[in-house]
Amino acid sequence: MEERFKQEFSWPLFFSPFVSRLGDALFIFGLNWFIVKATGHASLLGIVQGIGGIILVAGDLFAGPMVDKYNRKLIMLIADAVSFFACLVMAAIMDVNEPVFYQLVLLTCVIDIGLAFNFPAAKAIIPEIIRHDKLSIFNSWSNTGLTLADIVAPLFGGFLLTLNWINFRSFLFINALSFLLSFVFTCALRYTPEMDHTKETMPILDSLAKGLNYVRHNRDVFRLIIFDAILAAMYAGFTLLLPYDVDHYYNGDERLYSYVLTLVAIGGMLGGLSLVLNKQKPKIKNNYQDAFILGMGLIITGIWVNYALLLAVALVYGFYTARMGIRMMTIVQNVTEVAYLGRVFSIWFLCFDSMHPFGSFVFGFISDWFNHGTFFVLGGLVLFGLLVVYLMGRTPE
């Protein structure tokens, strides 16, 4: 689509991922609560989510070539429709008092496969609908909306749990409704593909290899993906450390833990809004500057065991991680050819989704060894990532 026919903002493209994210967050909230309540332990939940994570990574591997080969709006519609029917069917047949293992695994896998295809398609379609000079603002508003969904979901979920008639089936119906609404919003998208998807006849694996080669030779994108993969391990470690820190140093007070999480979310919203107000074109160096501030903030937090400092770093963490994520999204959309957007995003999500569980595993041990000092390790990991991309930038092609 020519630039003059593109939009400054698209409400359907804003609301589609928002309602889907809200439904998913409520589903995970309900899954965590009711499965542990039904079984009395978390092992079943851990196995189900672990299998879902593996399926998500596998989906990332194949989603990119499909997103670049077929109509991106159609892929989003199919993903929403399949997820909608999966939730609806499981809500009808599942025994919510004694959930069957294979049903939980099947449902989680279907939703994660839908996510693996929907997310890169939704991100790849944005430059085909939104004007390039408005990409940063749209991405900022979109990210702020997703953060708001993450805040609202546990509050709304907690309210639902106070109602005696609510059970896990209710959460499945709510998630099904969110996918249906997302489907409707996606249908409303005014979308004319910039490329002829019918001309792509390359096998999926060959297409993926071509995408990997494209990323490897696009120096800016390659460095950003490597850096974000390193940050993914840090994100996992930070998420793991927060409840550990509150439990060991602040008497395990769940209210203090909830305040920290709230400030992370508020920081994320403020980070998104700060880029809405920033009219300058996003630059890669800005991400590295933000990462340096975040890394130093984590190191400083490791010096003292102080709750006020923990709240401060939670706000700083949410603020700068949101800014880096939004800015990276916009930069990748700007510097990547439309024909490769799906593969580039799927490669990015593949690296991120692979490093996140690895980070959780590693920092599970590191937190036991270093306790509060793990903040030093997290900050050092960010600075290490900066050193890696700096050295990569000095290496000739």
Secondary structure, 3 states (H helix, E strand, C coil): CCHHHCECCCHHHHHHHHHHHHHHHHHHHHHHHHHHHHHCCCHHHHHHHHHHHHHHHHHHHHHHHHHHHCCHHHHHHHHHHHHHHHHHHHHHHCCCCCCCHHHHHHHHHHHHHHHHHHHHHHHHHHHHHECHHHHHHHHHHHHHHHHHHHHHHHHHHHHHHCCCCCCHHHHHHHHHHHHHHHHHHHHCCCCCCCCCHHHCCCCHHHHHHHHHHHHHHCHHHHHHHHHHHHHHHHHHHHHHHHHHHHHHHCCCCHHHHHHHHHHHHHHHHHHHHHHHHCCCCCCHHHHHHHHHHHHHHHHHHCCCCCHHHHHHHHHHHHHHHHHHHHHHHHHHHHHCCHHHHHHHHHHHHHHHHHHHHHHHHHHHHHHHHHHHHHHHHHHHHHHHHHHHHHHHHHCCC
